Amino acid sequence: MSNNLPSNIAIENVIQSKMRGRVAYQGFVSSQVAVTFSYSKLYNDHSGKGYQRPINTKRCHDFASYLSQGEGSLYTPILLNASGNWEFHAYDKQRPNLGRLICKKKATLMDGQHRLGGIKEYINETDCTLNVPFLAFHYLDDDEEIKLFDVINTKARGIGTSLSRYLNRNNDEISWVATNLILKPESPFFNKGTLTGRRSKEKNITLQNLYNMVKLLTKKSQLDNLSKEKKLNLCLFYFNTIKELFPNEWEDNKLFRMTHITCLNALSISGNEVINENYLTKSQQPDSVKIAQILMNLKEIDWLSTGDLRYLKGAAGSKILANDILNCLKS
């Protein structure tokens, strides 16, 4: 792709600084300028120095949807390499680091192609203008550019889905329920769950695991419409009942597989059916006595880690086990 611009672009109120000995520029441009003053070097670029992945239109669309949420939709600066084609002019000697930036050619986009793709989609749909923050290096050679791209995308890891669920617990009901299943001392997951996603021998269940389990336990049923408080109480009742009926299987995750994720998901899938079939609509409560009697039949499952359960993995394994559990519970 050509890096030529139809005409020079002037950007005002730019701050010039240095980062590790390299000159960099920080500022804002209008969204209309942001989508035109840079280009991506795709991995198959004819120069042999390309590195960007093909753009993922879904990620762009997701970012456009995020922007449509309003003033709370903040985002980080896009990262550029001006390759020596941008000139900085200070306003005066008293302010040598504040001035006008003249863009004579397009910069290469090192980080932010999906943000820019989403911004382009958003402004086309809404006909509005956004202020887009940027950080541009005055000059990086091709190898420096590739190295920085590699560091951003391999060394600088995301926060992970578990911590993200925790941070969004006040905006998302299922995240709130899952978080409380870890934090409440009366929860059977109190000493087994981790908020950040980092597992240990004792805490082998992540917040994201619990999020999925809550969804499996309540989805596509009358339980899905319950308040978050009632969903939490439902989860506490169901899994505490299992823990009380099978304390050894629940506590020892080395000898038994009951609290391994594949099995917990299977218990959630089968629990969805059992609870719905024994739910007292009038009082909006599960029939706790009847459900506890039904769950006694879980003893028919061989929960030992050395048994057949060791071969079950992932979503497919959970579905197979859920069918076996339901057959046992109904026998």
N, C-alpha and C positions, 0 to 999 in steps of 0.2 A: 504494500500500500504506500502511496506517495506521502511524503511528509510536508508537501507544499501547502501553504495557506493562500487563499485568493487575495488577501491583503494583510498587512501587519495588524496585530491585536495589541492594544494598550490596556494594561491592568493597573489601576491606581491603588495607592495605600498598601503597597507590598513591603514586607519586612525582609531585609537581607540579613542573613546570619551565617555562621559556620558550624558545621557538624563534622567532627573528627577531621578537621582540616579542609573540608570540602564546602564550597559556597552553596547555600541553599536559599530558596525564596519561599515565603509563606504569605498566603493571602486568600481572597475570595474572588470568584468570578460568577457571573450569572450562569444559570443552567444552560442557556442558549449557547454561550461561549464554551462551557465545560464539555459539551458533547461534540465540539468541533475542533478544539485546539490540541488534541492528542490522538494517537493511534496505537493499536496493539501490534506487537511483533509476534505473530503466531509461530508456533513451534516449527512449522514447515516453511518459514520465510526463506526466500531465495538466497539471502545473505549467509545462511547457515548459522546465524546468531539469534534465531527466534526462540521463544520460550513459552509464550502464553498458550493456554488451552483454548479450544474453540469455545465461544460464548454459550452459556447454558441459558436458554430463553426462560425456563421456569424460574431460575434464580433471579433474573431480571424482573419478571412479573411479580415474584414474591416481594422484591424490594419496592416496586411501584405500589403494591398494596400496602406495604408498611408506611410509605410516605403519605398515603391517603388518610392515615389515622390522625393527622393534624400536627399541631405544634410540638407534641411530645416525641415526634419521629426524628430523633437526632442521629447523626452518623459521622464517621471519622473522615479526615481528609483523604483525597486521592493522592497517589504518589507518582511523581513524574520525573523523567530525565530530559532536560532541555537540550542536552548534547551540544552545548555551547552556542545554540541558536537564539537565545534570549538575552536581551541587554537590560541592565538595571541602571536607572538614572536617579540619583538622590535628589530630593527636593531642594536641599540646601546643605551647607557645610555643618550647620548646627545639628542637623538630623541626617547623618550620613547613611543610616541603616533603614530609612523610610523613603520610599520613592515610587517611581513609575517603572513598570516592567514592560518592555517591548518584545512581543513574540513574533519572530520573523518566519519561523517554521513550526510545524507541529512537534510537540514533545512526544516521547514514547511513554506509554502508560504502563507502569510497573505493578501497581496495585489499585484495584477499584473498577475493573471493567464491568462487573455485574452491577455495582452501584450506579455507574454512568448509564448502563443499559436500562436500569430501572428508572433513573431520572428522566431519560429520553422518553420512555413510555409514559411516564407520569405527566410530563409537560405537554406531550402531544394530546393526551386525553383531557387535561384540565385547562390548557391554554394559560398557564400561570408561570411565574418565574421564581426560581429558588436561588439562594446564595449557596454556592458550592465551595467548601474549603479545599485548598490544595497545598501540598508541599512539593516543591520542584528542586532537584539538584541542578546546578548550573551545568555541570559536565560530569558524566560517568562514562567510561569506555564500555564497549559491549560486554566484556567479561565481568566487569564490576556490576553492571546492570543485571546480568544473569545471576551472579552470586547473591545479590541483594534479594532478588525475586525468590531464589531458592530458600534463603534464610527465612523470609516472611512466610512462606508456605509450608515449611517443614519444621523449623525450630520454634517459631512463635505459634504455639498451639492454642486452640480455642478453649473456652472454659469448660466445655463438656455439657452434655444434656442435663445431668443431675443438678449441677450448680445452677444452670439456667432455670430449671424447674423451681428450685428454691428461691431464686431471685424474683420469680414471677408468681410466687405463692399467693399474693394478695390480689392478683388479677385473673388467676385461673383456678377454678374450684378443685379440679383433680389434683393439681400441684399442691394446693392447700391440704387436701386430705392426705396425700402421700407424705408430705412434710410432717404432719402431725402423727402419722403412724411411726415415724422415727423418733420424734421428740417426746411423745407422751410416755411416761414411765409405765402406765397400764397397758401399753401396746406390746404385743408379742414380738414386735420388730425393734423394740427400744434398744436392745444390745446387739442387734444383728444388722442394723441399717447404717449407711453412710450418706451424708448429705452431698458430699463433693464428688462422689463417683469413684473414689480410690478405695479399692477393696483390701481387706486383710483376712486372716484366717478366721477371726471372730466375726468381723463385719463383712459378710460376703454378699449383702443385698444393697444395691444402690437405690437412690431416690428415683431414678428413671425406671428401675425394675418395678418398684412399688407403684409408680404412676401407671405403668402398663397393666399391673395386676388389678388396680382399682377400676380401670376401664373395662377389663375383661369380666370383672365381677358384676358390673352394673349395666353394661352396654345393651342397646336394643331391647329394653324392657322397661317396666314401670319404675325400676330402681334408678334408671338414668335421670328421672325427673325429680328425684329427692333433693332436698337441700344438702349443702356440703356437710353440715353437721350430722344429718341423718346418714349420709353415705359413710362418714367416718365411724359412727356408732355401728353401722352394719358391718364394716370391715373388722372393727374391733371384736364384735360378737362372733363373727364367723371364724376368724383365725385364732382367737383366744379359745374358742370351743375345741378346735383341732389341737391346739397346744395342750389344753388340759386333758383331753382324751388320750393323747399320745406324747407325753412329756419327754420320753427318751428319744423318740424319733425326731422331735422338734429341736431338742437341745444339741444333739450330737450330729453335726453336719459332716463329720468324717466317716462315721460308721453308717449313717443313714442319709438318704437323698431327699427326704421330705422338704427341707428348706433350700434345696437347690432350685435355681430359677425355672428350669424346665418343669419341675414338679409343682412349684408354687403357681406357675401359670396354669397348669392343668387343674389344680385345685380351684383356681379362680373361675376357669371356664365351666367346670362342673358345678361350682357353687352358684353361678348365675342361674342355672336351671333349677337346682334344688331350692334355693331361696325363693325364686319366683313361684314355684309350685306350692310353697308353704309360707306364703306371705299373707298376713292378715290385713286386707285393704282398709277395713274400717278403722283400725287403730294405727295403721301404717307401721306395723312392726312385724318382724319375722316370727313365726311360731317356734320359739327357741327350744321348747321341750321336744317337739317333734323332730326338728332339724338335728338336735344333739343325738337323738336316738338313731336317726338315719346315718349320721357321720360315724357312729360306732362301727359301721360296716367297712370303714377304711382299713380295719385290721386285716381284711382279706388281701390287701396289696402288700407285696414284699418290698418294703422301703429300704432294704439293705443296699449299701453302695456296691456290694459284690454280686448283687442279683441282676435280673434282666433290665432294671431301670438304668444301669450304666450305659446301655446302648442307645438310650433315647436322648436326642439333642434337638435344640432349637424349637421353632414354632410347630414344625411337623411332629416332633416328639411329644410336645405338650398336647396336641390334639389327639394323638393316639392314646396317651395316658388318660386324658379326660374321658374318652369313651370307655376305657376300662374302669375308671372310677365310677362313672354313672351306672355301668352294668352291675358293679358291686353294691352300690348304694341302693339300687332298686331291687336287688335280689332278696 
